[in-house]
Amino acid sequence: MWHRSGGHGGAVQFRDRTEAGRALGRRLQGVVGPDVVVVGLPRGGVPVAAEVAEALGAPLDVVVVRKVGVPQQPELAMGAVGEDGVTVVNRPVVASGRIPARTFEHAAERARGELEERLTLLRGDRPPVRVAGRMVVLVDDGLATGSTAEAAVQVLRARGAARIVLAVPVAPPDAVARLERLADAVVCLEAPEWFLSVGSWYASFDPVPDDEVRRLLAGARTSSGGVNREPAVVEEAVSVTAAGVALPGTLSVPADPVGLVVFAHGSGSSAASPRNRAVAADLAEAGLATLLFDLLTEAEGRRREAVFDVDLLAGRLAAATRWASGRPDVGQLPVGYFGASTGAAAALVAAADLGDEVRAVVSRGGRPDLAGDRLPDVTAPTLLVVGGRDTQVLRLNERARELLRCESRLEVVPGATHLFEEPGTLELVAGLARDWFLSHLPRGTATVSRA
């Protein structure tokens, strides 16, 4: 949604950044959903973002990016660098200026050093506000080329933001059009055909000191609503009843969850598995509720025929899904399955049985081949994760994927064996699972159309 001004570039529309932020806040009210994070681009975007956060009752944070300026014209961006190693190249500027790749990289390296200094200065040891699974309103005081905003969008995408709305008071139409292809929506109050500079649209456009940015962030954290305080995950010991059998488990629910992931443990695993609990903790941090429970009783777990009875396991998993649907805290959430070993086959069979009730499946070192002729019936997008050194299981996953008709992907973790015990490999699994669920579980909370 963006409004094209009838004026010309250079026509003053905003007294200062505070007034521009209040105007943006009014435009965004009723457009964005309830679980919103407002993120400002420092320094000039933060005073605008602070007003937007106040209007929406949302937490305020920053995402730090640095412009990579053309050597002889540093105010013109030939790209940008951002947190988490993001680099953006403005190819039209680079091409028109005939800028060598080495020149760009040297300038980008300097910008990265400046970025780290600025990050420490503005945020200190405070972690970023959680954006995973949430809508993020990214705010700046205006766009020129849009390179820094593009870098910020990529940073937020990498952190798992479910939806990104870029909100600015003013920008040229070509920058708006380019950012509309990157963000989920763009809200721009003024998009004049004749655009000279962002500053020409403000009566007062003085540089914003770092102290002012820190003050605004601190003020948001200590406001009466306490909006920047991240709530803890609530864990509850539960008993899941399936076909008359009581199965113990743990339900973990973060504040404002965007989905529920039910774990299906396989042979040699249980709800107490440190590997599955580690993955569940990572998912909870990303805003996903998790249910870990044992598909079999202790006595059943000692019988090999029960461990490999995929229909029995799938029936228990489907029963657990129905049990969760009756809970007031997670009952309305979209559901995904995370299966390991034989539990992966059970997850796929249960997903085939429940159809649209299951919106995503992830298999970790699983045996999807054991789902057999039910694989073509699966409609939920499915991610298969296998260790690179788990060669036999990798072949079985490759064959099983050929039978899937739904959206699917096979990810091989280099150097990992079946249990992902090698340093860093389980973290890779958790990241892959988190991104898959966040891409397929949350429903969009905002409908933004052009005005």
C-alpha positions in Angstrom: 0.0 0.0 0.0 1.5 3.3 -1.0 0.3 6.8 -1.7 1.7 8.8 -4.5 2.0 12.5 -3.7 0.7 15.0 -6.2 3.6 17.4 -5.2 7.2 17.6 -6.5 10.4 16.4 -4.9 11.5 19.2 -2.6 8.0 20.0 -1.3 8.1 19.9 2.5 5.5 17.4 3.9 6.8 16.6 7.4 7.9 19.0 10.2 10.3 16.4 11.6 10.8 12.6 12.0 8.4 12.6 15.0 5.6 13.9 12.9 6.4 11.5 10.1 6.4 8.6 12.5 3.0 9.6 13.9 1.6 9.7 10.4 3.0 6.3 9.6 1.6 4.9 12.9 -1.9 6.2 12.0 -1.7 4.6 8.6 -0.6 1.2 10.0 -3.2 1.0 12.7 -5.8 -1.6 11.7 -3.5 -3.0 8.9 -1.0 -5.0 10.9 -1.8 -7.9 13.2 -1.4 -8.2 17.0 2.0 -9.9 17.3 4.1 -7.1 15.8 7.7 -6.0 16.2 8.8 -2.6 15.0 12.4 -2.3 13.8 14.1 0.9 13.0 17.0 1.6 10.7 19.5 3.7 12.7 20.0 6.3 13.1 17.4 8.4 11.3 14.8 5.7 11.1 14.7 5.1 14.9 12.8 8.3 15.9 10.2 7.4 13.2 10.0 3.8 14.3 9.6 4.9 18.0 6.4 6.7 17.1 5.2 3.8 15.1 5.9 1.4 18.0 4.0 3.7 20.3 1.0 3.8 18.0 0.9 0.0 17.6 1.8 -0.9 21.2 4.7 -3.0 19.9 8.3 -3.6 21.0 11.0 -1.5 19.4 14.4 -2.7 18.2 17.0 -1.8 15.6 18.6 -3.7 12.7 22.0 -2.4 11.9 23.1 -2.0 8.3 25.8 0.2 6.7 25.7 1.8 3.3 28.6 1.0 1.0 29.1 4.3 -0.8 30.6 5.0 -4.2 34.3 6.0 -3.6 34.1 9.4 -5.1 30.4 10.0 -4.2 30.0 8.3 -0.7 26.4 9.5 -0.3 25.4 7.3 -3.3 25.0 3.7 -2.2 26.5 1.0 -4.4 25.3 -1.5 -1.9 25.0 -2.2 1.8 26.1 -4.7 4.5 24.0 -5.9 7.4 24.0 -8.0 10.6 24.5 -11.8 10.2 26.9 -11.3 7.2 24.3 -10.0 4.8 25.7 -8.1 1.7 23.6 -6.4 -0.9 25.0 -5.1 -4.2 23.2 -2.3 -6.0 24.0 -3.6 -9.5 22.6 -0.6 -11.5 24.9 1.8 -9.6 27.9 -0.5 -9.8 27.4 -1.0 -13.6 26.8 2.6 -14.4 29.8 3.6 -12.4 32.0 0.8 -13.8 33.0 0.0 -10.3 35.5 -3.0 -10.1 34.5 -5.9 -7.9 37.7 -5.4 -5.8 36.8 -1.8 -5.1 33.3 -2.8 -4.0 34.7 -5.5 -1.7 37.2 -3.2 -0.1 34.5 -0.6 0.6 32.2 -3.4 1.9 34.9 -4.6 4.3 35.3 -1.2 5.8 31.5 -0.9 6.2 31.5 -4.3 8.0 34.0 -3.0 10.5 31.9 0.1 11.1 28.8 -2.0 11.4 30.2 -4.1 14.3 31.2 -0.9 16.1 27.8 0.6 15.6 26.1 -2.6 16.7 28.1 -2.7 20.0 27.4 1.0 20.6 23.7 0.9 20.0 22.7 -2.6 21.4 25.5 -3.4 23.8 25.0 -6.9 25.2 21.2 -6.8 24.8 20.0 -9.5 22.4 17.7 -8.6 19.5 14.0 -8.7 20.1 12.7 -12.1 18.8 11.3 -11.7 15.3 11.0 -15.4 14.3 7.4 -16.3 13.4 6.2 -12.7 13.9 5.2 -9.8 11.7 7.9 -7.1 11.5 7.4 -3.5 10.6 10.7 -2.2 9.2 10.9 1.6 9.4 13.2 4.2 8.0 12.9 8.0 7.6 12.8 7.5 3.8 14.3 5.6 0.9 16.8 6.8 -1.7 18.2 3.8 -3.5 16.7 1.3 -1.0 20.0 -0.7 -0.6 20.1 -0.4 3.2 16.4 -1.4 3.5 17.1 -4.3 1.2 19.9 -5.5 3.5 17.7 -5.1 6.5 14.9 -7.2 4.9 17.4 -10.0 4.3 18.6 -9.9 7.9 15.1 -10.2 9.2 14.3 -13.0 6.7 17.3 -14.9 8.0 16.0 -14.5 11.5 12.7 -16.1 10.6 10.3 -13.2 10.4 7.0 -14.5 9.2 6.0 -11.3 7.4 7.9 -8.0 6.7 6.1 -4.7 6.1 8.5 -1.9 5.1 7.1 1.4 6.2 8.6 4.8 5.2 7.3 8.4 5.0 8.8 9.1 1.5 10.5 7.3 -1.3 10.9 7.5 -5.1 8.5 5.2 -7.0 11.3 3.0 -8.5 12.7 2.2 -5.0 9.1 1.4 -3.8 8.6 -1.0 -6.7 11.9 -2.7 -6.1 11.3 -3.1 -2.3 7.8 -4.4 -3.0 9.4 -7.4 -4.6 11.5 -8.1 -1.5 9.2 -7.2 1.4 5.8 -8.7 1.9 4.3 -5.2 1.7 5.4 -1.6 1.5 3.6 1.3 3.2 4.8 4.6 1.8 3.1 7.9 2.5 4.6 9.9 -0.3 6.1 8.5 -3.6 6.7 11.6 -5.7 7.6 11.3 -9.4 10.2 14.1 -8.9 12.4 13.0 -6.1 15.5 15.0 -5.0 16.4 13.6 -1.6 14.8 12.3 1.6 15.8 15.4 3.5 14.0 17.7 1.2 10.7 16.4 2.5 11.4 17.5 6.1 11.5 21.0 7.5 13.9 19.6 10.2 16.3 16.8 9.2 19.2 17.1 11.5 21.5 14.1 12.1 20.3 11.8 14.9 23.0 11.2 17.6 23.7 7.7 18.9 22.7 8.8 22.3 19.3 9.7 21.0 18.9 6.2 19.5 20.0 4.5 22.8 17.5 6.7 24.7 14.6 5.8 22.5 15.4 2.1 22.7 15.7 2.3 26.5 12.5 4.3 26.7 10.6 1.6 24.8 12.0 -1.2 27.0 10.9 0.6 30.2 7.6 1.9 29.0 4.5 1.2 31.1 3.5 -1.7 28.8 6.9 -3.4 29.2 6.6 -4.3 25.5 10.3 -5.2 25.0 10.4 -7.8 27.7 10.4 -11.3 26.1 8.1 -13.7 28.1 9.3 -17.1 29.1 8.1 -20.4 27.6 5.5 -22.1 29.8 6.2 -25.9 30.1 3.5 -28.3 31.4 3.7 -32.0 32.1 0.8 -33.6 30.3 -0.8 -37.0 29.8 -2.0 -37.6 26.2 -4.8 -40.1 25.9 -4.7 -42.2 22.7 -7.1 -45.2 22.3 -7.5 -45.5 26.0 -3.7 -45.4 26.6 -2.2 -42.6 28.7 1.1 -41.4 27.3 3.2 -38.9 29.3 4.7 -35.8 27.6 5.7 -32.2 27.8 3.8 -29.3 26.3 5.8 -26.1 25.8 4.0 -22.9 24.9 5.8 -19.5 24.2 3.9 -16.2 24.3 1.8 -15.7 21.2 2.7 -19.0 19.5 2.4 -19.2 15.7 2.1 -22.9 15.4 2.3 -26.3 17.2 4.9 -28.9 16.4 4.2 -32.4 17.6 7.2 -34.7 17.9 7.0 -38.3 16.8 9.9 -40.3 18.4 11.1 -43.4 16.8 13.1 -46.5 17.7 15.6 -45.9 20.5 14.2 -42.4 21.3 11.7 -41.0 23.7 10.2 -37.7 24.9 13.3 -37.4 27.1 15.7 -37.5 24.2 18.2 -34.7 24.6 18.4 -34.3 20.8 14.7 -33.8 20.4 14.5 -31.6 23.4 17.3 -29.4 22.0 15.4 -29.0 18.7 12.2 -28.3 20.6 13.9 -25.6 22.6 15.1 -23.9 19.4 11.6 -24.1 18.0 10.1 -22.6 21.1 12.5 -19.6 20.9 11.2 -19.1 17.4 7.6 -18.8 18.7 6.5 -22.4 18.0 4.7 -24.4 20.7 5.9 -28.0 21.0 4.5 -31.3 22.2 6.9 -34.1 23.1 5.4 -37.3 24.2 6.0 -41.1 24.0 4.1 -42.9 21.3 4.4 -46.1 23.2 4.1 -47.2 26.8 7.3 -48.3 28.5 6.3 -52.0 28.1 5.4 -51.5 24.4 8.7 -49.8 23.8 10.6 -53.0 24.7 8.8 -54.9 21.9 10.4 -54.5 18.5 7.2 -55.3 16.6 5.5 -52.3 18.4 8.4 -50.0 17.6 8.1 -50.8 13.9 4.3 -50.8 13.8 3.9 -47.7 11.8 0.1 -47.8 11.7 0.0 -48.0 15.5 2.4 -45.1 15.9 0.5 -43.0 13.3 -2.8 -43.7 15.1 -1.3 -42.5 18.4 0.1 -39.4 16.7 -3.3 -38.6 15.2 -4.9 -39.1 18.6 -2.4 -36.7 20.1 -3.2 -34.1 17.5 -6.9 -34.4 18.3 -6.1 -34.1 22.0 -4.1 -30.9 21.4 -7.0 -29.4 19.3 -9.1 -29.4 22.5 -6.6 -27.3 24.4 -7.5 -23.6 24.8 -3.8 -22.6 24.6 -2.8 -24.4 21.4 -6.1 -25.8 20.0 -6.4 -23.2 17.2 -2.8 -23.3 16.1 -1.7 -24.8 12.7 0.0 -28.1 13.3 3.3 -29.6 12.1 5.1 -32.9 12.8 8.7 -33.5 13.6 9.6 -37.2 13.2 12.8 -39.1 13.9 13.6 -42.7 12.8 10.4 -44.8 12.6 8.5 -41.7 14.0 9.1 -40.0 10.6 7.1 -42.7 8.9 4.4 -42.4 11.5 4.3 -38.6 11.0 3.8 -39.1 7.2 1.1 -41.7 7.6 -0.7 -39.5 10.2 -0.3 -36.5 7.9 -1.8 -38.5 5.0 -4.8 -39.5 7.2 -5.4 -36.0 8.6 -4.9 -34.1 5.3 -5.2 -30.3 5.7 -5.0 -30.6 9.5 -1.3 -31.1 9.2 0.5 -28.3 7.4 4.2 -29.4 7.5 6.4 -32.4 8.3 10.1 -32.6 9.1 12.0 -35.8 9.3 15.4 -36.0 11.1 17.4 -39.1 10.2 14.0 -40.7 9.6 12.7 -43.8 7.8 10.0 -42.3 5.5 10.3 -45.4 3.3 8.4 -47.3 6.0 5.3 -45.2 5.2 5.2 -47.3 2.0 2.2 -46.8 -0.3 0.9 -43.9 1.9 3.6 -41.6 0.7 1.7 -40.4 -2.4 -1.2 -39.4 -0.2 0.8 -36.9 1.9 -0.2 -33.3 1.1 1.8 -31.5 3.8 5.1 -29.9 2.6 7.8 -32.3 3.8 11.5 -31.7 4.6 13.8 -34.7 4.9 17.0 -34.1 6.8 19.7 -36.8 6.6 23.4 -36.9 7.7 25.9 -37.1 4.9 27.6 -40.1 6.5 24.3 -41.9 7.1 24.6 -43.4 3.6 22.0 -46.2 3.9 19.3 -44.0 5.4 20.2 -41.3 2.8 19.4 -43.8 -0.1 16.1 -44.8 1.6 15.1 -41.1 1.9 16.0 -40.5 -1.8 13.7 -43.3 -2.8 10.9 -42.2 -0.5 11.0 -38.7 -1.8 10.5 -40.0 -5.3 7.1 -41.2 -4.2 6.0 -38.0 -2.5 3.7 -35.8 -4.6 3.6 -32.9 -2.2 6.2 -30.1 -1.9 9.3 -31.7 -0.6 13.0 -31.1 0.0 16.0 -33.3 0.9 18.7 -31.6 3.0 22.0 -33.5 3.6 24.0 -32.3 6.6 27.7 -32.8 5.7 29.8 -34.9 8.0 26.8 -36.0 10.2 26.0 -39.6 11.1 22.6 -41.0 12.0 22.2 -39.4 15.4 23.7 -36.0 14.5 26.2 -36.2 17.4 29.0 -34.3 15.6 29.6 -30.7 16.8 27.2 -28.2 15.2 25.2 -30.8 13.2 22.2 -30.9 15.5 22.1 -27.0 15.5 21.9 -27.2 11.6 19.0 -29.6 11.9 17.2 -27.3 14.3 17.7 -24.3 12.0 16.4 -26.2 9.0 13.3 -27.4 10.9 12.7 -23.9 12.3 12.8 -22.3 8.9 10.6 -25.0 7.3 7.9 -24.7 10.0 8.0 -20.9 10.0 7.6 -20.9 6.2 4.6 -23.3 6.2 2.8 -23.0 9.5 2.0 -19.3 10.3 -0.9 -17.8 8.6 -0.5 -14.2 7.3 -2.0 -11.7 9.8 -2.2 -8.6 7.6 -3.8 -7.8 4.3 -2.1 -4.8 2.8 -3.3 -3.4 -0.5 -2.4 -0.4 -2.5 -4.4 2.7 -1.8 
